[in-house]
Amino acid sequence: MTGRARIAEAGTVSHSASRTLLAGAILLLLTAAGALAAPVRIVTAGELSAEISATGRTPVVLDARPSRDFRAGHVPGSLRVDWRDFSESRPGIASYLFGDPARWGLLAVDRASLLDRLRALGMSSSRPVVVVGDPSGWGEEGRVAWMLLYLGHPEVALLDGGFPAWAVENPGRIERDAAHAPSGDFEPEPQPDRRMRLERLRAAIAVGSVTLLDARTAEEFAGKRLRGQKRGGRIPGARLVPEASLRAADGLYVDGQTLAKLVGPLRPGVPLATYCTGGVRSALLAVLLEARLGIVAANYDGSLWEWGSRDDLPLETGP
């Protein structure tokens, strides 16, 4: 019996056999999407504390939470970063009223501007980066981590459980003053396989050569709720993997087995892509796929803000 057939019959076998099948499903995922030695990892609050305290290559810690949360308390030495500052057009009240949503999620193309902002954060290829978020957020930490991976940073990590996990583990190590980093020397080397562009996605859908994962809510997936895009619905053929399902009840990221079950079986040799509204929630999904399963998925940063702006591009609605 083939791996696919076994997975299809998983609901009729014993609990013990089900666990065996799930392990097989993970292996199928790795084979299908092309597992790589991932430059991204998940670190615990205890591990981050030890890395900060160690001599030598201390990590650059970036906090992707809203500014008010950062001011209320953050990991010592961390720097606040806002993913919107790295977009072609920064989403905000004014841009929602008068701007072009097609550009809100897209990563900025101005290399000089990107360099200045990244180096101001102390970014260097010789220092690992740990990105901090919050389970109550929208996966902003994933967007920052994905951006760094796409730009070629060799060592990126997410803090498991975000800042709340740090506060529980290290209640006496919380700062409120902003830190200042020495200028870094990071040189971007974009990795095209990590980023999906509109025309490439359109062509792949036309010939069935992509597996597409939607990281939004079921309500958005069905077209019942819009978040700034011009049209509602989903890109044809997409599979729903809500961003909210990527965390356990305690706020920690789900493990590899759980993630593999959420994603489902993949077709061998077919690339994997993720999207949402503006490439934020989908970026977290892409980063976790790599950290937990070794799968490099292409995040569509334009997502529905861009796709939905084009009347000539299809969208599906309904369950």
SULRAVEN-V377199 format. One record per pair of residues at least 4 apart in sequence whose C-alpha atoms are under 8 Angstrom apart, sorted by the first residue. I is the first residue (numbers start at 1). J is the second residue. Records with the same first field share a line. If there is no record, write none. Layout:
BEGIN
I: J, J
END
This chain:
BEGIN
1: 5, 6
2: 6
3: 7, 24, 25, 28
4: 8, 265
5: 9
6: 10, 21
7: 21, 22, 25, 265
9: 13
10: 17, 18, 21
11: 18
13: 17, 18
14: 18
15: 19
16: 20
17: 21
18: 22
19: 23
20: 24
21: 25
22: 26, 257, 260, 261
23: 27, 257
24: 28
25: 29, 260, 261, 264, 265
26: 30, 256, 257, 260, 293
27: 31
28: 32, 265, 266, 268
29: 33, 260, 265, 266, 293, 295
30: 34, 35, 293, 294, 295
31: 35, 268, 269
32: 266, 267, 268, 269, 270
33: 266, 268, 269, 270, 271, 272, 295, 296, 297
34: 269, 295, 296
35: 293, 294, 295, 296
36: 294, 295, 296
37: 294
38: 290, 291, 294
39: 149, 154, 155, 156
40: 149, 154, 155, 156, 157, 158, 287, 290, 291
41: 156, 157, 158, 291, 292
42: 157, 158, 159, 160, 291
43: 47, 48, 157, 158, 159, 160
44: 48, 159, 160, 161
45: 49, 159, 160, 165, 166, 169, 170
46: 50, 166, 169
47: 51
48: 52, 159
49: 53, 170
50: 54
51: 58, 59
52: 58, 59
53: 58
54: 58
57: 126, 127, 128
58: 127, 128
59: 127, 128, 129, 130
60: 78, 122, 123, 127, 128, 129, 130
61: 75, 77, 78, 79, 129, 130, 131, 132
62: 78, 79, 80, 81, 129, 130, 131, 132
63: 70, 74, 78, 79, 80, 81, 131, 132, 133, 141
64: 80, 81, 82, 83, 131, 132, 133, 140, 141, 144
65: 69, 70, 80, 81, 82, 132, 133, 134, 137, 140, 141
66: 70, 82
67: 71, 80
68: 72
69: 73, 74
70: 74, 80, 176
71: 176, 177, 178
72: 176
73: 174, 175, 176
74: 78, 163, 174, 175, 176
75: 163, 166, 173, 174, 175
76: 173, 174, 175
77: 175, 178, 179, 180
78: 178, 179
79: 121, 178, 179, 180, 181
81: 144
82: 86, 144
83: 87, 140, 143, 144
84: 89, 90, 91, 104, 105
85: 90
86: 90, 107, 108, 114
87: 103, 104, 105, 106, 107, 108
88: 103, 104, 105, 106, 107, 108, 109
89: 95, 99, 100, 103, 104, 105, 106, 108
90: 95, 104
91: 95, 96, 104, 105
92: 96
93: 97
94: 98, 99
95: 99, 100, 101
96: 100, 101, 228
100: 104
101: 105, 228, 229, 230, 305, 306, 309
102: 106, 302, 305, 306, 307, 308, 309
103: 302, 305, 306
104: 278, 302, 305, 306
105: 278, 279, 280, 301, 302, 303, 305, 306
106: 278, 279, 301, 302
107: 147, 301
108: 114
109: 114
110: 114
111: 115
112: 116
113: 117
114: 118
115: 119, 186, 187, 188
116: 120
117: 121
118: 122, 123, 184, 186
119: 123, 124, 183, 184, 185, 186
120: 181, 182, 183, 184
121: 181, 182, 183, 184
122: 181, 182, 183, 184, 185
123: 127, 183, 184, 185, 186
124: 184, 185, 186, 187
125: 153, 154, 155, 185, 186, 187
127: 155
128: 154, 155, 156, 157
129: 155, 156, 157
130: 156, 157, 158, 159
131: 141, 142, 144, 145, 156, 157, 158, 159
132: 141, 158, 159, 162, 163
133: 137, 139, 140, 141, 159, 161, 162, 163
134: 139, 161, 162, 163, 164
135: 139, 161, 162, 247, 251, 252
138: 243, 280, 281
139: 143, 243, 280, 281, 283, 284
140: 144, 280, 281, 284
141: 145, 158, 284
142: 146, 158, 280, 281, 283, 284, 285, 287
143: 147, 279, 280, 281, 282, 283, 284
144: 148
145: 149, 156, 157, 158, 287
146: 150, 283, 284, 286, 287
147: 151
148: 152, 153, 156
149: 153, 154, 156, 191, 194
150: 189, 190, 191, 192, 194, 195
151: 188, 189, 190, 191
152: 188, 189, 190, 191
153: 188, 189
158: 162
159: 163
160: 165, 252, 253
161: 165, 166, 250, 251, 252, 253
162: 166, 251, 252
163: 167
164: 168
165: 169
166: 170, 171
167: 171, 173, 174
170: 174
191: 195
192: 196
193: 296, 297, 298
194: 296, 297, 298, 299
195: 298, 299, 300, 301
196: 200, 201, 273, 298, 299, 300, 301
197: 201, 300, 301, 302
198: 202, 300, 302, 306, 307
199: 203
200: 204
201: 205, 210
202: 206
203: 207
204: 208, 209, 210
205: 209, 210, 236, 237
209: 270, 271
210: 270, 271, 272, 273
211: 237, 238, 266, 267, 270, 271, 272, 273
212: 237, 238, 239, 272, 273, 274, 275
213: 238, 239, 240, 241, 263, 272, 273, 274, 275
214: 221, 234, 238, 239, 240, 241, 242, 274, 275, 276, 282
215: 240, 241, 242, 243, 274, 275, 276, 281, 282, 285
216: 220, 221, 240, 241, 242, 243, 276, 277, 281, 282
217: 221, 240, 242, 243, 244
218: 222, 240, 242
219: 223, 224, 225
220: 224, 225, 226, 232, 233, 234
221: 233, 234, 240, 317, 318, 319
222: 232, 233, 234, 316, 317, 318, 319
223: 232, 233, 234, 316, 317, 318
224: 232, 233
225: 232
226: 230, 231, 232
227: 277
228: 305
229: 277, 304, 305, 306, 308, 309
230: 305, 308, 309
231: 308, 309
232: 308, 315, 317
233: 315, 316, 317, 318
234: 238, 315, 316, 317
235: 314, 315, 316
236: 314, 315, 316
241: 245, 262, 263
242: 246
243: 247, 281, 282, 284, 285
246: 253, 254, 259, 285
247: 251, 252, 253, 254
248: 252, 253, 254
254: 258, 259
255: 259, 292
256: 260, 292, 293
257: 261
258: 262
259: 263, 289, 292
260: 264, 265, 293
266: 270
271: 297
272: 296, 297, 298
273: 286, 297, 298, 299, 300
274: 282, 283, 285, 286, 297, 298, 299, 300
275: 279, 281, 282, 283, 299, 300, 301, 303, 304
276: 280, 281, 282, 303, 304
277: 281, 302, 303, 304, 305
278: 301, 302, 303, 304, 305, 306
279: 283, 299, 300, 301, 302, 303
280: 284, 301
281: 285
282: 286, 299, 300
283: 287, 299, 301
284: 288
285: 289
286: 290, 296, 297, 298, 299
287: 291, 296
288: 292, 293
289: 293, 294, 295, 296, 297
290: 294, 295, 296, 297
291: 295
302: 306, 307
303: 307
304: 308, 309
305: 309
306: 310
307: 313
308: 313, 315
END
